[in-house]
Amino acid sequence: MNRVYVCSCFGITEQQVKKHAEGGACTPRQIASACKAGTDCGSCVRSIQALLGRGACPRRELADRGEPLLSDLEDAA
């Protein structure tokens, strides 16, 4: 199996980052909350940003279209 490590501090691979992104983690901060990647030396944050890409997150696409996000609805309640 060919593993490409994004975060060597915590041994996080590209596949793991992509899996968390598919699960809804849309920002490097959300990826960090999910698996700690980017929270030690920080050298992987740009790689994480590149993997996430623009428009790769369903919630970001909603925001770009001006549709309400779940967090917006919770704030209104």
Beta strands, then each sheet from edge to edge (+ up, - down):
strand 1: 5-7
strand 2: 12-13
sheet 1: 1+ 2-
end
